[in-house]
């Protein structure tokens, strides 16, 4: 696999229209590993660059959401910490959660982005205007996205997608200038 992100024609145009960016968790915000204690408690590891990318999207006016198949107090805590108010956990059919998000936010599916890594994400990705995946996503997902990152899930892939959206919406340079005090 190449180290260069896959950017098919139209990916930047699609990213420029994103008003709501939706993320899966396992394999996207995390490397996909699941750690369990002897008591059955799960642990996950998150990348701080990814979290800052989400906060920058929000600062640029892009709403954020999570749709995940698992239920996790860890994910709920991370969502609270990042200010992600649209959290859908334990979702068997992610298209149902997408429909609820569209109704709640009033945003059209064509103005949504979705980042996932495996087959349960494919149906919702197909409905969204912008679909992205980390470099280590399943090949069937990589074959269907508008943008594939150079980074792997849990290693800055979310931040890479956030940066793509911010650049496509001409917000990246302004946020960077504010960060360095220029």
RAMO-V141008 format. One line per field, one symbol per residue. ss: DSSP state (H for helix, E for strand, L for the rest). phi: phi as a letter, one per 30 degrees, with the letter a starting at -180 (. if undefined). burial: + if it has 9 or more other C-alpha atoms within 8 Angstrom, else -. Layout:
ss: ???
phi: ???
burial: ???
//
This chain:
ss: LLLLLEELLLHHHHHHLLLEEEELLLLLLLLLLLEELLLLLEELLLLHHHHHHHHHHHHLLLEEEEELLLLLHHHHHHHHHHLLLEEELLLLLHHHHHHHHHHHHLLLHHHEEEELLLHHHHHHHHHLLEEEELLLLLHHHHLLLLEELLLLLLLLHHHHHHHHHHHHLLLHHHHHHHHHLL
phi: .dddddbdejddddddcdcbccbdcdjcdcdjdbcbdddidcbbcccdddddddddedddjddbabbbdccadddddddeddiddcbbcicdcdddddedddddcicdedcccbcbbbedcddddddddbbbbdecdeeddedccdbcddcdeibjddeddeddddddchceddddeddcid
burial: ----++----++-+++++++++++++++++++---+-----+++--+--+++++++++---++++++++-----++--++-+-+--+++-+--+--++--++----+-++++++++++--+++++--++++++++-++--++--+++++++++++++++++++++++++-++--+-+-----
//
